Amino acid sequence: MSPTFNPGTTTTSEDIAIVQKYNLKRPNSLRRGDIIMFRSPNNPEKLVTKRITGLQGDTVFPHSPPYPKNQALIPRNHLWVEGDNTAHSVDSNTFGPISQGLVVGKVVAIIWPLSRMQIV
C-alpha cells in the first residue's frame, strides 16, 4: 500500500494503524476508497491491507495480466481491492474479487510514526 502506508522502500520502519472492526451485519458500511484489512484469499493466516475500488454489482476493468478477463462483474457480498502501487501489488487483479467475509476491518488512522499521524 505504499505510498499511503510505509512510504519509501529504503526504510525499515512500519506504519501502525487503527483498524475499526468490520461488522458483517452492516455490509453497506464499506465504500469505494476505504482502506481495509482482510485475510488473504491465498493464505488466510496473512492479513492484507488494500483500497476498495469496486463494490458488489460494479463492473471493473482489471489491469491485466494476470487477471484473465478484460472486465469483471463483482458478485454479491464481494469487493474489488487494489494496492496504491499497482505495479507492485498482489490484489484483486491477481486473485479476483474477495468475499466480504474475509474483511477484518477498516483502517481509520495512522498513529505511528508520529510524523505520519493522520486520519485515513
Secondary structure by P-SEA (a helix, b strand, c coil): ccccccccccccbbbbbbbccccccccccccccccccccccccccbbbbbbbccccccccccccccccccbbbbcccbbbbbcccccccccccccccccccccccccccccccccccccc
